[in-house]
Amino acid sequence: MEPHTCQTEYDFVLVLTDGVALTPSTEDALFNAGCDDATASMRSGRVYLTFSRLGPTIKDAILSAIQDVRRADVGADVLRVDYCNLVTQSDISRKIGRSRQLVHQYMNGSRGPGGFPPPACEISDESRLWYWCEVAYWLWQNNMIREDVLREAEEVEAINRVLEMEHQRRMRPGLIEEVERAVQSRSSP
């Protein structure tokens, strides 16, 4: 007898690569391949699939959706999960349900345990961006978010990184091979 696994419904959006038109035959192929829990839409010339999928984790739900899209063989692949890992101070405050001022105090160390992650990039003093995974890890370490929130952030980021690398490898295989060799040779003792 198999152990019972709790299923949770996860909402997420998969962005497809160029090369597919949103036609009735495309929608039928996606539906027949298992994407019957998705709504297809076209935005800015790109197909988006909005899923409400059951799975034991968000990772499992997203990976099964990616497999179903690939099985549909509609002439496009999954480019990414529409999830931005770069967040502003306002994004962070919304994600954790705290005021922007409190988040600012965490950032400058005047409240909380200190050690808030540095920005990933600073477009300007007013437009700094942080990696959500780094912030989520800090928040989890300091008992400000649940572990499942951290795990979801890590899982979606990992999926997007792999999808991005696959896409880059298809677009510029020689460049990716060159960079991988250079990075690997520099990291070897």
Backbone as a chain_set.jsonl record, in Angstrom:
{"seq": "MEPHTCQTEYDFVLVLTDGVALTPSTEDALFNAGCDDATASMRSGRVYLTFSRLGPTIKDAILSAIQDVRRADVGADVLRVDYCNLVTQSDISRKIGRSRQLVHQYMNGSRGPGGFPPPACEISDESRLWYWCEVAYWLWQNNMIREDVLREAEEVEAINRVLEMEHQRRMRPGLIEEVERAVQSRSSP", "coords": {"N": [[0.835, -1.182, 0.0], [0.615, 2.164, -0.926], [2.01, 5.114, 0.615], [-0.067, 7.773, 1.77], [-0.117, 10.854, 0.164], [-0.294, 14.225, 0.82], [-2.093, 16.507, -1.112], [-1.847, 19.673, -2.52], [-3.312, 22.583, -3.906], [-1.746, 24.463, -6.315], [-1.122, 27.63, -7.7], [0.229, 28.902, -10.611], [2.163, 30.318, -13.317], [3.202, 29.376, -16.508], [5.503, 30.366, -18.917], [5.759, 30.267, -22.36], [8.183, 29.528, -24.949], [9.029, 31.433, -27.905], [7.368, 30.879, -31.052], [4.992, 29.537, -31.151], [1.576, 29.637, -31.889], [-1.471, 30.745, -30.497], [-3.862, 28.786, -31.01], [-6.949, 26.997, -31.715], [-6.182, 24.314, -32.192], [-3.693, 24.177, -30.908], [-4.482, 24.675, -28.261], [-6.111, 22.419, -27.895], [-4.194, 20.356, -28.141], [-2.572, 20.881, -25.898], [-4.469, 20.543, -23.849], [-5.159, 17.816, -24.21], [-2.735, 16.667, -23.589], [-2.584, 16.831, -20.906], [-2.787, 19.305, -19.755], [-5.212, 20.239, -18.758], [-5.882, 21.691, -16.614], [-5.172, 24.255, -16.974], [-5.233, 27.628, -18.185], [-4.909, 29.082, -21.242], [-3.298, 31.936, -22.586], [-2.516, 34.866, -24.513], [0.008, 37.199, -24.416], [1.681, 40.074, -25.245], [2.649, 38.867, -27.56], [3.413, 36.335, -26.728], [2.81, 33.048, -25.47], [1.11, 32.225, -22.526], [0.535, 30.036, -19.84], [-1.751, 29.582, -17.411], [-1.874, 27.891, -14.526], [-3.731, 25.856, -12.208], [-2.822, 23.616, -10.231], [-2.732, 20.429, -8.703], [-0.516, 19.038, -6.293], [2.077, 17.447, -4.323], [4.056, 19.243, -3.608], [5.011, 22.592, -4.601], [7.05, 22.412, -6.418], [6.746, 19.804, -7.491], [4.241, 20.114, -8.71], [4.764, 22.11, -10.646], [6.825, 20.888, -12.173], [5.46, 18.648, -13.201], [3.606, 19.948, -14.813], [5.309, 21.17, -16.676], [6.295, 18.869, -17.957], [3.898, 17.967, -19.114], [3.352, 20.068, -20.917], [5.523, 19.789, -22.644], [4.981, 17.234, -23.629], [2.765, 17.804, -25.163], [3.787, 18.831, -27.488], [3.742, 21.274, -29.116], [5.334, 22.918, -30.607], [6.766, 24.686, -29.144], [8.599, 25.385, -26.137], [8.825, 25.352, -22.528], [9.67, 28.399, -21.262], [10.0, 29.756, -18.815], [8.954, 29.875, -15.356], [6.559, 32.177, -14.531], [7.64, 34.154, -12.454], [9.102, 36.376, -10.472], [12.282, 36.59, -9.197], [13.624, 38.759, -8.3], [13.105, 41.303, -6.018], [11.531, 44.241, -4.696], [11.711, 46.544, -1.908], [9.062, 47.111, -1.265], [7.773, 44.898, -2.426], [8.742, 42.866, -0.763], [7.614, 43.613, 1.694], [4.89, 43.246, 1.09], [4.85, 40.477, 0.582], [5.38, 39.377, 3.099], [3.508, 40.489, 4.705], [3.934, 42.769, 6.277], [4.735, 46.135, 7.31], [6.129, 48.536, 5.031], [7.94, 50.258, 6.209], [8.823, 48.782, 8.449], [10.163, 46.697, 7.153], [12.164, 48.206, 5.954], [13.541, 48.96, 8.262], [14.482, 46.441, 9.085], [16.263, 46.057, 6.99], [18.177, 48.115, 7.336], [19.13, 47.467, 9.792], [18.181, 48.583, 12.163], [16.061, 47.394, 13.415], [15.18, 44.089, 14.382], [17.245, 41.092, 13.975], [19.545, 41.831, 12.583], [21.969, 41.653, 9.877], [20.645, 41.526, 7.41], [20.169, 40.482, 4.029], [22.336, 41.813, 1.457], [21.494, 44.108, -1.243], [20.76, 42.736, -4.497], [21.148, 44.151, -6.777], [21.649, 47.589, -7.415], [19.902, 49.865, -8.756], [19.34, 52.494, -8.3], [19.449, 54.522, -5.328], [16.799, 54.546, -4.557], [15.736, 52.417, -5.924], [16.5, 49.735, -5.256], [17.132, 46.214, -5.561], [16.436, 42.962, -4.374], [17.335, 39.482, -4.052], [14.716, 37.282, -3.828], [14.921, 34.681, -2.761], [17.197, 34.826, -1.097], [16.363, 36.731, 0.757], [14.096, 35.42, 1.761], [15.325, 33.232, 2.969], [16.762, 34.51, 5.047], [14.601, 35.6, 6.463], [13.302, 33.226, 7.222], [15.307, 32.021, 8.805], [15.181, 33.705, 10.942], [12.753, 33.237, 12.05], [10.493, 34.476, 10.837], [9.01, 33.788, 8.663], [7.264, 30.88, 7.468], [8.693, 27.606, 6.965], [7.804, 26.343, 4.615], [7.275, 28.465, 2.888], [9.824, 29.432, 2.355], [10.896, 27.103, 1.101], [9.29, 26.929, -1.206], [10.085, 29.273, -2.566], [12.775, 28.652, -3.047], [12.52, 26.326, -4.627], [11.1, 27.197, -6.936], [12.912, 29.092, -7.91], [15.106, 27.403, -8.509], [13.996, 25.78, -10.537], [13.517, 27.751, -12.504], [16.151, 28.597, -13.019], [17.286, 26.303, -14.199], [15.603, 26.018, -16.438], [16.244, 28.412, -17.75], [18.96, 27.98, -18.33], [18.738, 25.783, -20.072], [17.389, 27.043, -22.174], [19.271, 29.003, -22.959], [21.32, 27.3, -23.765], [20.155, 26.119, -26.021], [19.917, 28.392, -27.633], [22.51, 29.56, -27.858], [24.689, 27.444, -28.015], [27.505, 27.077, -28.258], [28.605, 29.294, -26.912], [27.69, 28.838, -24.281], [28.996, 26.424, -23.686], [31.676, 27.296, -23.818], [31.753, 29.195, -21.708], [31.073, 27.536, -19.527], [33.299, 25.771, -19.517], [35.365, 27.615, -18.928], [34.579, 28.606, -16.413], [34.557, 26.259, -14.885], [37.267, 25.496, -15.068], [38.483, 27.518, -13.664], [37.523, 27.087, -11.146], [38.664, 24.757, -10.332], [41.09, 23.132, -8.237]], "CA": [[0.0, 0.0, 0.0], [1.403, 3.391, -1.024], [1.67, 6.11, 1.63], [-0.91, 8.867, 1.287], [0.584, 12.122, 0.044], [-1.201, 15.372, 0.787], [-2.064, 17.291, -2.329], [-2.225, 21.068, -2.366], [-3.495, 23.234, -5.192], [-0.787, 25.545, -6.525], [-1.369, 28.491, -8.85], [1.46, 29.411, -11.199], [2.07, 30.605, -14.746], [4.34, 28.985, -17.33], [5.686, 31.184, -20.117], [6.311, 29.436, -23.426], [9.119, 30.159, -25.873], [8.45, 31.885, -29.17], [7.198, 29.853, -32.071], [3.692, 28.877, -31.078], [0.406, 30.518, -31.956], [-2.557, 30.271, -29.652], [-4.955, 28.373, -31.894], [-7.734, 25.902, -31.131], [-5.436, 23.042, -32.224], [-2.687, 24.263, -29.844], [-5.19, 24.495, -27.001], [-6.519, 21.005, -27.823], [-2.999, 19.534, -27.887], [-2.201, 21.101, -24.499], [-5.502, 19.916, -23.023], [-5.036, 16.361, -24.336], [-1.462, 16.242, -22.995], [-2.683, 16.901, -19.452], [-2.873, 20.693, -19.285], [-6.627, 20.562, -18.634], [-6.015, 22.565, -15.449], [-4.512, 25.508, -17.346], [-5.883, 28.553, -19.107], [-3.912, 29.65, -22.147], [-3.531, 33.315, -23.002], [-1.438, 35.458, -25.297], [0.352, 38.55, -23.989], [2.888, 40.604, -25.891], [3.122, 37.916, -28.556], [3.922, 35.122, -26.084], [1.775, 32.235, -24.842], [1.2, 31.997, -21.085], [-0.399, 29.035, -19.337], [-2.035, 29.801, -15.992], [-2.256, 26.602, -13.949], [-4.14, 25.561, -10.831], [-2.475, 22.198, -10.281], [-2.513, 19.712, -7.457], [0.751, 18.345, -6.137], [2.56, 17.433, -2.945], [4.826, 20.481, -3.443], [4.946, 23.436, -5.796], [8.033, 21.857, -7.361], [6.128, 18.68, -8.189], [3.172, 20.626, -9.557], [5.358, 22.803, -11.799], [7.545, 19.929, -13.025], [4.499, 17.841, -13.958], [3.043, 20.819, -15.846], [6.33, 21.293, -17.735], [6.275, 17.606, -18.71], [2.688, 17.933, -19.933], [3.527, 21.01, -22.032], [6.462, 19.163, -23.591], [4.278, 16.103, -24.246], [1.816, 18.344, -26.139], [4.553, 19.02, -28.726], [3.077, 22.347, -29.865], [6.322, 23.739, -31.311], [7.389, 25.607, -28.201], [8.957, 24.777, -24.875], [8.617, 26.244, -21.396], [10.767, 29.342, -21.088], [10.185, 30.008, -17.387], [7.804, 30.094, -14.493], [6.415, 33.629, -14.427], [7.87, 34.404, -11.034], [10.309, 37.199, -10.44], [13.082, 36.386, -7.999], [14.095, 40.063, -7.847], [12.017, 41.975, -5.318], [11.776, 45.55, -4.094], [11.332, 46.636, -0.502], [7.599, 47.014, -1.235], [7.419, 43.498, -2.691], [9.037, 42.1, 0.445], [6.614, 43.93, 2.716], [3.639, 42.594, 0.695], [4.989, 39.022, 0.72], [5.384, 38.954, 4.506], [2.401, 41.127, 5.412], [4.456, 43.744, 7.24], [4.827, 47.471, 6.717], [7.346, 48.88, 4.287], [8.842, 50.873, 7.179], [9.452, 47.716, 9.237], [11.125, 46.029, 6.266], [13.304, 49.133, 5.852], [14.297, 48.852, 9.517], [15.234, 45.181, 9.005], [17.34, 46.241, 6.02], [19.263, 48.956, 7.859], [19.589, 46.906, 11.055], [17.67, 49.261, 13.351], [15.137, 46.439, 14.043], [15.454, 42.706, 14.027], [18.523, 40.514, 14.39], [20.666, 42.297, 11.766], [22.465, 40.741, 8.852], [19.747, 41.424, 6.259], [20.973, 40.31, 2.803], [22.551, 43.023, 0.657], [20.762, 44.109, -2.514], [21.355, 42.033, -5.641], [21.594, 45.234, -7.649], [21.185, 48.9, -6.982], [19.691, 50.737, -9.899], [19.54, 53.772, -7.63], [19.133, 54.352, -3.912], [15.367, 54.315, -4.419], [15.317, 51.252, -6.708], [17.324, 48.566, -5.0], [16.467, 44.936, -5.749], [16.99, 41.847, -3.604], [16.912, 38.142, -4.441], [13.709, 36.816, -2.889], [15.397, 33.482, -2.051], [18.101, 35.245, -0.022], [15.542, 37.39, 1.774], [13.264, 34.383, 2.378], [16.184, 32.449, 3.859], [17.003, 35.337, 6.233], [13.339, 35.665, 7.202], [13.069, 31.911, 7.824], [16.287, 31.849, 9.884], [14.787, 34.563, 12.06], [11.381, 32.859, 12.433], [9.522, 35.459, 10.369], [8.158, 33.104, 7.69], [7.25, 29.429, 7.612], [9.66, 26.903, 6.125], [7.241, 26.044, 3.304], [7.422, 29.666, 2.051], [11.22, 29.38, 1.907], [11.072, 25.99, 0.158], [8.667, 27.297, -2.48], [10.956, 30.252, -3.219], [13.972, 27.931, -3.521], [12.158, 25.397, -5.696], [10.77, 27.936, -8.166], [14.155, 29.656, -8.424], [15.893, 26.319, -9.103], [13.366, 25.421, -11.809], [13.772, 28.821, -13.476], [17.567, 28.592, -13.418], [17.493, 25.192, -15.128], [14.933, 26.37, -17.695], [17.032, 29.46, -18.402], [20.17, 27.369, -18.883], [18.314, 25.012, -21.24], [17.079, 27.996, -23.244], [20.538, 29.57, -23.425], [22.055, 26.233, -24.46], [19.547, 25.992, -27.354], [20.144, 29.613, -28.407], [23.944, 29.783, -28.072], [25.376, 26.305, -27.393], [28.953, 27.295, -28.204], [28.89, 30.261, -25.846], [27.473, 28.186, -22.987], [30.1, 25.472, -23.488], [32.886, 28.078, -23.544], [31.654, 29.76, -20.366], [31.149, 26.434, -18.565], [34.708, 25.321, -19.431], [36.149, 28.646, -18.259], [34.201, 28.66, -15.001], [35.007, 25.022, -14.255], [38.728, 25.463, -14.955], [38.862, 28.481, -12.632], [37.135, 26.594, -9.827], [39.453, 23.564, -10.013], [42.291, 23.474, -7.456]], "C": [[0.881, 1.248, 0.0], [1.013, 4.361, 0.079], [0.856, 7.236, 0.998], [-0.099, 10.166, 1.281], [-0.44, 13.24, -0.032], [-1.0, 16.147, -0.499], [-2.553, 18.699, -2.013], [-2.402, 21.652, -3.759], [-2.566, 24.435, -5.271], [-1.165, 26.309, -7.788], [-0.038, 29.051, -9.327], [1.248, 29.596, -12.694], [3.355, 30.134, -15.417], [4.337, 29.85, -18.584], [6.331, 30.303, -21.164], [7.268, 30.235, -24.3], [8.368, 30.621, -27.111], [8.216, 30.683, -30.075], [5.886, 29.109, -32.001], [2.593, 29.934, -31.119], [-0.675, 29.909, -31.082], [-3.767, 30.012, -30.532], [-5.776, 27.296, -31.198], [-6.969, 24.568, -31.142], [-4.324, 23.024, -31.166], [-3.352, 24.025, -28.492], [-5.637, 23.046, -26.818], [-5.336, 20.108, -27.498], [-2.558, 19.668, -26.431], [-3.195, 20.405, -23.566], [-5.339, 18.397, -23.027], [-3.754, 15.82, -23.724], [-1.479, 16.348, -21.468], [-2.78, 18.3, -18.881], [-4.326, 21.145, -19.187], [-6.915, 21.43, -17.416], [-5.344, 23.917, -15.691], [-5.412, 26.321, -18.262], [-4.786, 29.195, -19.937], [-4.312, 31.081, -22.502], [-2.308, 33.803, -23.769], [-1.241, 36.873, -24.791], [1.66, 38.935, -24.636], [3.5, 39.586, -26.849], [3.641, 36.6, -27.993], [2.765, 34.387, -25.405], [2.119, 32.011, -23.372], [0.159, 30.947, -20.716], [-0.554, 29.232, -17.832], [-2.625, 28.517, -15.425], [-2.82, 26.753, -12.545], [-3.987, 24.053, -10.732], [-2.243, 21.634, -8.894], [-1.149, 19.047, -7.465], [1.163, 18.342, -4.682], [3.385, 18.676, -2.608], [4.645, 21.315, -4.692], [5.909, 22.925, -6.857], [7.413, 20.73, -8.175], [5.037, 19.151, -9.141], [3.743, 21.29, -10.814], [6.055, 21.816, -12.735], [6.583, 19.045, -13.811], [3.848, 18.673, -15.061], [4.028, 20.999, -17.0], [6.355, 20.032, -18.591], [5.051, 17.529, -19.614], [2.787, 18.876, -21.124], [4.449, 20.397, -23.079], [5.802, 17.993, -24.323], [3.298, 16.6, -25.318], [2.478, 18.596, -27.49], [3.906, 20.06, -29.644], [4.056, 23.268, -30.595], [6.976, 24.785, -30.434], [7.705, 24.827, -26.929], [8.64, 25.769, -23.762], [9.858, 27.104, -21.228], [11.061, 29.569, -19.61], [8.84, 29.957, -16.662], [7.727, 31.604, -14.324], [6.433, 34.025, -12.958], [9.168, 35.188, -10.969], [11.028, 36.996, -9.117], [13.659, 37.704, -7.489], [12.918, 40.825, -7.245], [12.47, 43.322, -4.781], [11.427, 45.476, -2.608], [9.813, 46.5, -0.362], [7.128, 45.585, -1.483], [7.617, 42.648, -1.437], [7.966, 42.354, 1.502], [5.272, 43.276, 2.385], [3.71, 41.088, 0.931], [4.903, 38.564, 2.175], [4.288, 39.622, 5.332], [2.837, 42.08, 6.507], [4.585, 45.092, 6.536], [6.163, 47.647, 5.988], [8.389, 49.474, 5.238], [9.557, 49.811, 8.007], [10.492, 46.979, 8.399], [12.367, 46.907, 6.102], [14.171, 49.059, 7.114], [15.067, 47.53, 9.603], [16.462, 45.367, 8.12], [18.496, 47.058, 6.598], [19.741, 48.523, 9.245], [19.077, 47.591, 12.303], [16.605, 48.431, 14.08], [15.548, 45.051, 13.593], [16.867, 42.293, 14.39], [19.744, 41.028, 13.629], [21.044, 41.27, 10.716], [21.541, 40.555, 7.667], [20.579, 41.309, 4.984], [21.174, 41.631, 2.053], [21.746, 42.961, -0.638], [21.518, 43.331, -3.59], [21.867, 43.048, -6.654], [20.96, 46.528, -7.16], [21.093, 49.81, -8.195], [19.869, 52.178, -9.454], [19.212, 53.532, -6.164], [17.654, 54.035, -3.695], [14.919, 53.02, -5.08], [16.218, 50.044, -6.492], [16.481, 47.296, -5.13], [17.205, 43.862, -4.957], [16.556, 40.545, -4.249], [15.921, 37.638, -3.393], [14.203, 35.598, -2.112], [16.325, 33.852, -0.896], [17.32, 35.893, 1.121], [14.694, 36.347, 2.505], [14.093, 33.537, 3.342], [16.446, 33.216, 5.155], [15.746, 35.401, 7.101], [13.063, 34.339, 7.912], [14.032, 31.678, 8.995], [15.877, 32.605, 11.138], [13.317, 34.395, 12.438], [10.329, 33.882, 12.03], [8.627, 34.924, 9.261], [8.247, 31.607, 7.965], [8.254, 28.79, 6.644], [9.104, 26.617, 4.733], [7.328, 27.249, 2.365], [8.842, 29.729, 1.499], [11.409, 28.3, 0.853], [10.464, 26.318, -1.202], [9.533, 28.293, -3.247], [12.181, 29.555, -3.811], [13.644, 27.023, -4.704], [11.854, 26.116, -7.002], [12.033, 28.56, -8.751], [14.999, 28.583, -9.106], [15.317, 25.909, -10.458], [13.661, 26.477, -12.859], [15.227, 28.85, -13.929], [17.856, 27.485, -14.419], [16.834, 25.495, -16.469], [15.715, 27.431, -18.46], [18.293, 28.88, -19.041], [19.834, 26.529, -20.115], [18.061, 25.936, -22.429], [18.361, 28.592, -23.825], [21.342, 28.541, -24.211], [21.481, 26.016, -25.862], [19.895, 27.188, -28.233], [21.612, 29.781, -28.801], [24.761, 28.654, -27.448], [26.885, 26.5, -27.263], [29.349, 28.238, -27.082], [28.76, 29.604, -24.478], [28.605, 27.198, -22.697], [31.385, 26.202, -23.127], [32.879, 28.621, -22.11], [31.755, 28.658, -19.31], [32.579, 25.945, -18.395], [35.545, 26.318, -18.653], [35.84, 28.699, -16.761], [34.7, 27.419, -14.273], [36.515, 24.985, -14.088], [39.21, 26.436, -13.875], [38.508, 27.985, -11.216], [37.906, 25.341, -9.428], [40.711, 23.969, -9.247], [43.571, 23.327, -8.248]], "O": [[1.786, 1.375, 0.825], [-0.157, 4.442, 0.453], [1.066, 7.6, -0.159], [0.527, 10.523, 2.279], [-1.35, 13.199, -0.859], [0.129, 16.406, -0.916], [-3.555, 18.881, -1.321], [-1.707, 21.25, -4.693], [-2.591, 25.313, -4.408], [-1.488, 25.712, -8.816], [0.729, 29.607, -8.541], [0.278, 29.096, -13.264], [4.456, 30.447, -14.963], [3.303, 30.04, -19.224], [7.342, 29.656, -20.893], [7.178, 31.46, -24.381], [7.217, 30.244, -27.333], [8.796, 29.614, -29.882], [5.692, 28.135, -32.728], [2.679, 30.976, -30.469], [-0.77, 28.688, -30.953], [-4.587, 30.899, -30.768], [-5.338, 26.74, -30.191], [-7.095, 23.778, -30.206], [-4.042, 21.974, -30.589], [-2.842, 23.261, -27.672], [-5.552, 22.503, -25.716], [-5.451, 19.2, -26.675], [-2.206, 18.672, -25.798], [-2.793, 19.753, -22.602], [-5.376, 17.763, -21.973], [-3.685, 14.641, -23.374], [-0.501, 15.995, -20.81], [-2.849, 18.474, -17.664], [-4.644, 22.294, -19.492], [-8.051, 21.856, -17.206], [-4.994, 24.629, -14.75], [-6.232, 25.783, -19.005], [-3.847, 29.78, -19.397], [-5.488, 31.393, -22.69], [-1.222, 33.229, -23.682], [-2.186, 37.66, -24.738], [2.638, 38.19, -24.572], [4.721, 39.461, -26.937], [4.255, 35.824, -28.725], [1.862, 35.007, -24.843], [3.246, 31.661, -23.02], [-0.963, 30.97, -21.22], [0.402, 29.068, -17.074], [-3.726, 28.107, -15.791], [-2.439, 27.653, -11.796], [-4.89, 23.301, -11.096], [-1.642, 22.273, -8.031], [-0.682, 18.558, -8.494], [0.662, 19.139, -3.889], [3.41, 19.113, -1.457], [4.186, 20.819, -5.721], [5.622, 22.996, -8.052], [7.536, 20.699, -9.399], [4.923, 18.643, -10.256], [3.254, 21.053, -11.918], [5.895, 21.897, -13.953], [6.853, 18.72, -14.967], [3.566, 18.149, -16.139], [3.632, 20.982, -18.166], [6.428, 20.117, -19.817], [5.15, 17.077, -20.755], [2.357, 18.529, -22.224], [4.172, 20.482, -24.275], [6.044, 17.791, -25.513], [3.031, 15.884, -26.283], [1.808, 18.577, -28.522], [3.568, 19.771, -30.792], [3.647, 24.29, -31.145], [7.667, 25.674, -30.932], [7.152, 23.756, -26.683], [8.231, 26.899, -24.03], [10.965, 26.589, -21.072], [12.22, 29.575, -19.195], [7.768, 29.991, -17.266], [8.73, 32.243, -14.006], [5.396, 34.203, -12.32], [10.218, 34.693, -11.376], [10.455, 37.205, -8.048], [14.138, 37.763, -6.356], [11.872, 40.975, -7.876], [13.641, 43.515, -4.453], [10.913, 44.467, -2.125], [9.334, 45.842, 0.562], [6.197, 45.112, -0.832], [6.774, 41.82, -1.094], [7.471, 41.418, 2.13], [4.582, 42.8, 3.286], [2.753, 40.487, 1.42], [4.404, 37.473, 2.449], [4.156, 39.35, 6.526], [2.184, 42.185, 7.545], [4.546, 45.166, 5.308], [7.163, 46.999, 6.295], [9.584, 49.22, 5.086], [10.76, 49.918, 8.245], [11.58, 46.672, 8.887], [13.491, 46.404, 6.112], [15.399, 49.092, 7.029], [16.178, 47.495, 10.132], [17.555, 44.904, 8.446], [19.661, 46.73, 6.375], [20.648, 49.135, 9.81], [19.485, 47.23, 13.407], [16.278, 48.723, 15.23], [16.183, 44.876, 12.553], [17.599, 43.045, 15.032], [20.873, 40.696, 13.991], [20.504, 40.164, 10.679], [21.625, 39.539, 6.976], [21.604, 41.98, 4.867], [20.274, 42.47, 2.023], [21.36, 41.878, -1.079], [22.748, 43.276, -3.591], [22.89, 42.832, -7.305], [19.879, 46.536, -6.573], [22.07, 50.438, -8.604], [20.479, 52.983, -10.157], [18.748, 52.451, -5.8], [17.302, 53.33, -2.748], [13.807, 52.562, -4.816], [16.648, 49.406, -7.453], [15.282, 47.297, -4.85], [18.434, 43.856, -4.883], [15.525, 40.497, -4.921], [16.247, 37.575, -2.208], [13.933, 35.489, -0.916], [16.245, 33.25, 0.175], [17.584, 35.636, 2.296], [14.585, 36.386, 3.731], [13.613, 33.167, 4.414], [16.362, 32.643, 6.242], [15.819, 35.273, 8.323], [12.639, 34.328, 9.068], [13.623, 31.194, 10.05], [16.188, 32.193, 12.256], [12.713, 35.272, 13.055], [9.385, 34.135, 12.778], [7.601, 35.528, 8.945], [9.183, 31.134, 8.609], [8.609, 29.384, 5.625], [9.857, 26.644, 3.759], [7.444, 27.066, 1.153], [9.047, 30.039, 0.326], [12.021, 28.553, -0.184], [11.059, 26.016, -2.237], [9.693, 28.162, -4.461], [12.576, 29.838, -4.942], [14.404, 26.959, -5.671], [12.305, 25.687, -8.064], [12.209, 28.557, -9.97], [15.553, 28.829, -10.177], [16.063, 25.712, -11.417], [14.018, 26.142, -13.989], [15.505, 29.102, -15.102], [18.589, 27.699, -15.384], [17.429, 25.258, -17.521], [15.835, 27.355, -19.682], [18.652, 29.246, -20.16], [20.571, 26.561, -21.101], [18.472, 25.642, -23.552], [18.515, 28.673, -25.044], [21.974, 28.878, -25.212], [22.236, 25.756, -26.799], [20.138, 27.034, -29.43], [21.917, 30.107, -29.948], [25.455, 28.875, -26.455], [27.471, 26.12, -26.249], [30.33, 27.994, -26.38], [29.617, 29.788, -23.613], [29.114, 27.15, -21.577], [32.108, 25.776, -22.226], [33.874, 28.519, -21.394], [32.447, 28.827, -18.306], [33.033, 25.726, -17.272], [36.35, 25.925, -17.808], [36.75, 28.824, -15.942], [35.212, 27.521, -13.158], [37.007, 24.493, -13.073], [40.238, 26.195, -13.242], [39.11, 28.406, -10.228], [37.806, 24.906, -8.281], [41.328, 24.992, -9.541], [44.655, 23.579, -7.722]]}, "num_chains": 1, "name": "protein.A"}
